[in-house]
Amino acid sequence: MLPISPGMLPAHGRLRRRLLLGAASLPFAGALPVGASAARFSLALLGQCLISHDLRARPWPGFEPLARRLRANDACFSDLEVALRGPRAGAPTRAPATLHTAAPVVLDCLRDFGLSFLATSNNHAFDIGTGGILDTIDALRARGLAYAGSGRSLAEASAPGFQQTPSGRLAVVAAASGMIRDGGAATGTRAGVHELRASRAGLDQDDVGHMLDSLRRAAREADLVIAYLHNHLWETDISMTPEWQREFARRCIDAGAGAFVAHGAPLLQGIEFHRGAPLFHGLGSFIFQTRKAAADYGERNWESLVVECRFERGRFAGALLTPVALAPAGIDGPEDYATRGRPSPATAAGARSTLGNVAALSQRLGYRLRLDGERATLDAA
């Protein structure tokens, strides 16, 4: 069992929180009626998208090859690592170097890439206050992009988000742990992100219970369910996956998820399996437009994967892993943040290095990744 973190709500507070969630069964944005489900479903999983500028303004050769791959799937999932600026934006809650905001047009860029589903539960959703969370939700809805992980109340933020596709209905339940600033978490009466309160010892059991209940609901209402966690409670070596996260991921699969996906640390972590379902403990970044100096990061922070999964009747049937390289400097140099961090297919040498790293990290978790030159495959157990 996951330990309860110290300093959490008293018992009567946790009971009230559970009652608020149970009583408010609000429809979640993007939810569509269940359609006829096909036997096979293809889903692309990406690193998180820290996108501050519309990358289409300066085309580059790597865009179209990646976009073709992503668009070929029934759905494509990532995390939106910025707060979108709109009429309700508040004062910044961070220093400029770590303030992640963008104009809503970046959603059009992501959609052109092929993305269709975005998690909004992360530590930067509150960078311009509660108004930024609400403006982000409105921008996603206006573009018909599915999302999960934030809402106008805790009931909305913790509910599954849905995307209807010709191959079936996808559901995502998304949450965040660690580094959620005061005022950023959703409550019964306040908009915010779906937070799993935590300490270094692990997650609060009451919050875990809500997440698992939401996954069970999603499993009843969708053909494929993904459990998502944005984790900022890192190990000293941030490429290592905390044991409590591994246990939590297994419990998500037991509750009905077909796969577990995590972001947070800006680099890749290992992969393992539980009951035939893949646990992607850290997919790094797909777009990384940080304003920090490149020297603050190592080479591994600028590499990632496109994971193209196949599911059959909601169960994992295999995946292809294609390495991606992110540009540490923009087209016009280190100060060109508008084109920094854009993704391209990795070179042959870079691909082998990335896959070798992921294979070593996965081996520590007990899983042997099958390498095939510049790609790797995951086989159904």
C-alpha positions as CSV (number, residue, x, y, z in Angstrom):
1,M,0.0,0.0,0.0
2,L,1.2,3.5,-0.7
3,P,2.0,5.4,2.6
4,I,-0.1,8.4,3.6
5,S,2.0,11.5,3.6
6,P,2.3,13.5,6.8
7,G,0.4,16.7,7.2
8,M,-2.5,15.7,5.0
9,L,-6.1,16.4,5.7
10,P,-7.7,15.1,8.9
11,A,-10.2,12.2,8.5
12,H,-13.3,14.5,8.5
13,G,-11.6,16.7,5.8
14,R,-10.9,13.6,3.6
15,L,-14.5,12.4,4.0
16,R,-15.9,15.8,3.0
17,R,-13.6,15.8,-0.1
18,R,-14.9,12.3,-1.1
19,L,-18.5,13.4,-0.7
20,L,-17.9,16.5,-2.9
21,L,-16.5,14.3,-5.6
22,G,-19.2,11.8,-5.4
23,A,-22.1,14.3,-5.3
24,A,-20.9,16.4,-8.3
25,S,-21.0,14.1,-11.3
26,L,-20.4,16.8,-13.9
27,P,-19.8,16.0,-17.6
28,F,-16.2,16.6,-18.5
29,A,-15.2,18.8,-21.4
30,G,-14.8,16.9,-24.6
31,A,-16.9,13.9,-23.6
32,L,-18.7,12.4,-26.5
33,P,-21.3,9.6,-26.7
34,V,-19.8,6.1,-26.9
35,G,-19.6,4.9,-30.5
36,A,-19.2,1.5,-32.0
37,S,-15.8,0.2,-30.9
38,A,-13.3,-1.3,-33.3
39,A,-11.0,-4.1,-32.2
40,R,-7.8,-2.2,-32.8
41,F,-6.7,1.2,-31.6
42,S,-3.5,3.1,-32.4
43,L,-2.2,5.7,-29.9
44,A,0.9,7.8,-30.1
45,L,2.5,8.9,-26.8
46,L,4.9,11.8,-26.6
47,G,7.1,13.6,-24.1
48,Q,5.6,16.8,-22.6
49,C,5.1,19.9,-24.6
50,L,6.7,23.0,-23.1
51,I,5.8,25.1,-26.1
52,S,5.9,28.9,-25.7
53,H,5.9,29.9,-29.4
54,D,4.2,28.8,-32.6
55,L,6.9,26.6,-34.2
56,R,5.2,26.8,-37.6
57,A,6.4,30.4,-38.0
58,R,9.9,29.0,-38.8
59,P,9.5,25.7,-40.7
60,W,12.2,23.1,-40.3
61,P,12.9,19.7,-42.0
62,G,12.0,17.6,-38.9
63,F,8.4,18.8,-38.7
64,E,6.7,16.9,-41.5
65,P,8.3,13.4,-40.9
66,L,7.1,13.5,-37.3
67,A,3.7,15.0,-38.1
68,R,3.1,12.2,-40.6
69,R,3.8,9.6,-38.0
70,L,1.6,11.2,-35.4
71,R,-1.3,11.8,-37.7
72,A,-1.4,8.2,-38.8
73,N,-2.6,7.2,-35.3
74,D,-6.2,7.2,-34.0
75,A,-5.1,9.6,-31.2
76,C,-1.9,11.3,-30.0
77,F,-1.4,12.2,-26.3
78,S,1.0,14.6,-24.5
79,D,1.1,17.0,-21.6
80,L,0.6,20.8,-22.1
81,E,3.4,22.3,-20.0
82,V,2.2,25.9,-20.3
83,A,-0.6,28.1,-19.1
84,L,-2.4,29.8,-22.0
85,R,-2.9,33.6,-21.8
86,G,-6.4,34.9,-22.1
87,P,-8.7,37.6,-20.7
88,R,-8.6,36.1,-17.1
89,A,-4.8,35.8,-16.8
90,G,-3.5,36.8,-13.4
91,A,-0.1,38.0,-12.2
92,P,2.8,35.5,-12.7
93,T,3.3,33.1,-9.9
94,R,6.9,32.4,-10.9
95,A,10.2,34.0,-11.8
96,P,10.7,34.7,-15.5
97,A,13.1,31.9,-16.1
98,T,10.6,29.3,-15.1
99,L,7.4,31.0,-16.1
100,H,5.7,28.9,-18.8
101,T,3.0,30.7,-20.7
102,A,1.9,30.9,-24.3
103,A,-0.7,32.4,-26.6
104,P,-3.5,29.9,-27.5
105,V,-2.2,29.7,-31.1
106,V,0.3,27.1,-29.9
107,L,-2.6,24.7,-29.7
108,D,-3.1,25.1,-33.4
109,C,0.6,24.2,-33.9
110,L,0.2,21.1,-31.7
111,R,-2.9,20.1,-33.6
112,D,-1.1,20.4,-36.9
113,F,1.6,18.1,-35.5
114,G,-1.2,15.6,-35.0
115,L,-1.8,15.9,-31.2
116,S,-5.4,15.3,-30.2
117,F,-5.4,14.8,-26.4
118,L,-3.5,16.9,-23.8
119,A,-3.1,16.5,-20.1
120,T,-3.4,19.8,-18.2
121,S,-2.4,18.5,-14.7
122,N,1.0,19.9,-14.0
123,N,3.0,22.3,-11.9
124,H,2.9,25.1,-14.5
125,A,-0.9,25.2,-15.1
126,F,-1.1,27.8,-12.4
127,D,1.7,30.0,-13.7
128,I,-0.7,32.9,-14.3
129,G,-3.3,32.0,-11.6
130,T,-6.7,30.4,-11.7
131,G,-7.7,32.6,-14.6
132,G,-4.9,31.0,-16.7
133,I,-6.3,27.6,-15.9
134,L,-9.8,28.7,-17.0
135,D,-8.5,30.4,-20.2
136,T,-6.5,27.2,-21.0
137,I,-9.7,25.1,-20.7
138,D,-11.6,27.5,-22.9
139,A,-8.9,27.5,-25.6
140,L,-8.8,23.7,-25.7
141,R,-12.6,23.4,-25.9
142,A,-12.7,26.0,-28.7
143,R,-10.4,23.9,-30.8
144,G,-12.1,20.6,-30.1
145,L,-9.0,19.2,-28.4
146,A,-9.6,16.6,-25.7
147,Y,-8.0,17.2,-22.3
148,A,-8.0,15.9,-18.7
149,G,-6.5,16.9,-15.4
150,S,-7.9,20.4,-14.7
151,G,-11.4,21.8,-14.3
152,R,-13.7,24.3,-12.8
153,S,-13.9,22.1,-9.7
154,L,-12.2,19.0,-8.2
155,A,-15.0,16.9,-9.6
156,E,-14.2,18.1,-13.1
157,A,-10.5,18.0,-12.7
158,S,-10.4,14.4,-11.5
159,A,-12.9,13.1,-14.0
160,P,-11.9,11.3,-17.1
161,G,-11.6,13.2,-20.3
162,F,-12.8,11.5,-23.5
163,Q,-11.9,11.5,-27.2
164,Q,-14.2,9.7,-29.7
165,T,-12.3,8.3,-32.7
166,P,-13.4,6.0,-35.6
167,S,-11.7,3.1,-33.8
168,G,-13.3,3.7,-30.4
169,R,-13.4,6.0,-27.4
170,L,-10.3,7.0,-25.6
171,A,-10.4,8.1,-21.9
172,V,-7.6,9.7,-19.9
173,V,-7.5,10.3,-16.1
174,A,-4.7,12.8,-15.3
175,A,-3.2,14.0,-12.1
176,A,-0.2,15.8,-10.8
177,S,2.0,15.3,-7.7
178,G,4.6,17.7,-6.3
179,M,5.3,21.4,-6.8
180,I,1.7,22.4,-7.1
181,R,1.6,25.9,-5.7
182,D,-0.9,27.2,-3.1
183,G,-4.1,28.0,-4.9
184,G,-3.3,25.8,-7.9
185,A,-5.1,22.6,-6.9
186,A,-8.8,22.2,-7.7
187,T,-11.3,22.0,-4.7
188,G,-15.0,21.6,-4.5
189,T,-15.5,25.3,-5.3
190,R,-12.3,26.4,-7.0
191,A,-10.9,25.7,-10.5
192,G,-7.5,24.1,-10.6
193,V,-5.5,20.9,-11.4
194,H,-6.2,17.4,-10.1
195,E,-3.5,17.1,-7.4
196,L,-2.4,13.9,-5.7
197,R,-1.1,15.4,-2.5
198,A,2.3,13.8,-1.6
199,S,5.5,13.9,0.2
200,R,8.8,12.1,-0.4
201,A,7.2,9.1,1.4
202,G,4.4,8.8,-1.3
203,L,0.9,9.7,-2.2
204,D,-2.1,10.5,0.0
205,Q,-4.3,7.4,0.1
206,D,-7.6,9.4,-0.1
207,D,-6.4,11.1,-3.3
208,V,-5.2,7.8,-4.7
209,G,-8.7,6.3,-4.1
210,H,-10.3,9.1,-6.0
211,M,-8.0,8.5,-9.0
212,L,-8.6,4.8,-9.0
213,D,-12.4,5.4,-8.8
214,S,-12.1,7.7,-11.8
215,L,-10.2,5.1,-13.7
216,R,-12.9,2.5,-13.0
217,R,-15.5,4.9,-14.3
218,A,-13.5,5.5,-17.4
219,A,-13.1,1.7,-18.0
220,R,-16.9,1.4,-18.0
221,E,-17.4,4.3,-20.4
222,A,-14.5,4.0,-22.9
223,D,-12.7,1.4,-25.1
224,L,-9.2,2.3,-24.0
225,V,-8.1,4.0,-20.7
226,I,-4.8,5.8,-20.0
227,A,-3.7,6.8,-16.5
228,Y,-1.4,9.8,-16.4
229,L,0.7,11.3,-13.7
230,H,2.8,14.5,-13.8
231,N,5.4,13.9,-11.1
232,H,7.7,16.5,-9.5
233,L,8.8,14.4,-6.5
234,W,12.1,13.3,-8.1
235,E,14.8,11.0,-6.9
236,T,18.3,12.5,-6.4
237,D,19.1,11.0,-9.8
238,I,16.1,12.2,-11.7
239,S,16.4,9.5,-14.4
240,M,15.4,7.0,-11.7
241,T,11.7,6.2,-11.0
242,P,10.6,6.4,-7.4
243,E,9.3,3.1,-6.0
244,W,6.1,4.7,-4.9
245,Q,5.4,5.7,-8.5
246,R,5.9,2.2,-9.7
247,E,3.4,0.9,-7.1
248,F,0.9,3.6,-8.0
249,A,1.2,2.8,-11.7
250,R,0.5,-0.9,-11.0
251,R,-2.6,0.1,-9.0
252,C,-3.8,2.2,-12.0
253,I,-3.6,-0.8,-14.3
254,D,-5.4,-2.9,-11.7
255,A,-8.2,-0.3,-11.8
256,G,-8.7,-0.6,-15.5
257,A,-6.0,1.5,-17.3
258,G,-4.5,-0.1,-20.4
259,A,-1.3,1.9,-20.0
260,F,0.4,4.3,-17.5
261,V,2.2,7.4,-18.7
262,A,4.2,9.9,-16.7
263,H,6.0,13.2,-17.3
264,G,7.6,15.7,-15.0
265,A,11.4,15.2,-15.1
266,P,12.6,16.7,-18.4
267,L,14.3,13.5,-19.5
268,L,13.5,9.8,-20.2
269,Q,13.0,7.2,-17.5
270,G,12.5,3.5,-17.8
271,I,9.7,1.3,-19.0
272,E,8.2,-1.8,-17.4
273,F,5.1,-3.9,-17.6
274,H,2.3,-5.0,-15.2
275,R,-0.2,-7.6,-16.1
276,G,0.6,-7.1,-19.8
277,A,0.2,-3.3,-19.7
278,P,3.1,-0.9,-20.3
279,L,4.2,1.6,-17.7
280,F,6.0,4.5,-19.3
281,H,7.6,6.1,-16.2
282,G,9.0,9.2,-17.9
283,L,8.8,10.2,-21.6
284,G,10.8,13.4,-21.2
285,S,9.9,16.3,-23.6
286,F,8.6,16.4,-27.1
287,I,9.0,20.2,-27.3
288,F,11.3,21.9,-24.7
289,Q,11.3,25.7,-25.0
290,T,12.9,26.4,-21.7
291,R,14.4,29.8,-21.1
292,K,17.1,28.4,-18.8
293,A,20.7,28.3,-20.1
294,A,21.5,25.1,-22.1
295,A,24.4,24.6,-19.6
296,D,21.8,23.9,-16.9
297,Y,20.9,20.7,-18.6
298,G,22.7,17.6,-19.8
299,E,22.6,16.0,-23.2
300,R,19.8,13.6,-22.1
301,N,17.4,16.4,-21.5
302,W,17.3,17.0,-25.3
303,E,16.2,13.5,-26.4
304,S,12.9,11.7,-26.3
305,L,10.7,9.1,-27.9
306,V,7.6,8.8,-30.1
307,V,5.9,5.7,-28.8
308,E,3.3,4.3,-31.2
309,C,1.1,1.8,-29.4
310,R,-1.3,-0.7,-30.7
311,F,-4.2,-1.9,-28.5
312,E,-6.7,-4.7,-29.2
313,R,-10.0,-4.5,-27.4
314,G,-8.4,-2.2,-24.8
315,R,-5.4,-4.4,-24.2
316,F,-1.8,-3.6,-25.2
317,A,-0.7,-5.4,-28.4
318,G,2.7,-3.9,-29.0
319,A,4.5,-0.6,-29.7
320,L,7.3,1.0,-31.8
321,L,9.7,3.4,-30.2
322,T,11.3,6.1,-32.4
323,P,13.9,8.4,-30.9
324,V,13.5,12.2,-31.2
325,A,16.2,14.9,-30.8
326,L,15.3,18.4,-29.5
327,A,17.3,21.5,-30.6
328,P,19.2,22.9,-27.6
329,A,19.7,26.2,-29.4
330,G,17.3,28.1,-31.7
331,I,17.9,28.7,-35.4
332,D,19.5,32.1,-34.6
333,G,21.4,30.9,-31.6
334,P,21.0,30.3,-27.8
335,E,18.9,33.4,-27.3
336,D,16.4,32.4,-30.0
337,Y,13.8,30.9,-27.7
338,A,11.1,30.9,-30.4
339,T,12.7,28.0,-32.2
340,R,14.6,26.4,-29.4
341,G,13.6,22.9,-28.3
342,R,11.8,21.9,-31.6
343,P,11.8,18.2,-32.3
344,S,13.2,16.2,-35.2
345,P,13.9,12.5,-35.9
346,A,17.1,11.6,-34.2
347,T,20.2,10.8,-36.2
348,A,21.3,7.1,-36.4
349,A,23.9,7.6,-33.8
350,G,21.6,9.6,-31.6
351,A,18.9,7.1,-31.9
352,R,21.1,4.2,-30.8
353,S,22.4,6.3,-27.8
354,T,18.8,7.2,-26.7
355,L,17.6,3.6,-27.0
356,G,20.6,2.3,-25.2
357,N,19.9,4.7,-22.3
358,V,16.2,3.7,-22.1
359,A,17.1,0.0,-22.3
360,A,19.5,0.4,-19.4
361,L,16.9,2.3,-17.3
362,S,14.3,-0.3,-18.1
363,Q,16.7,-3.1,-17.2
364,R,16.9,-1.7,-13.7
365,L,13.1,-2.0,-13.5
366,G,13.3,-5.6,-14.6
367,Y,12.3,-5.2,-18.3
368,R,14.5,-6.0,-21.2
369,L,13.8,-3.7,-24.1
370,R,14.2,-5.3,-27.6
371,L,16.4,-3.0,-29.7
372,D,16.3,-3.0,-33.5
373,G,18.9,-0.7,-34.8
374,E,17.5,2.9,-34.6
375,R,14.2,1.8,-33.2
376,A,12.9,-0.5,-30.5
377,T,9.8,-2.6,-30.0
378,L,7.7,-3.5,-27.1
379,D,5.9,-6.8,-27.4
380,A,2.7,-7.8,-25.7
381,A,3.3,-10.0,-22.7
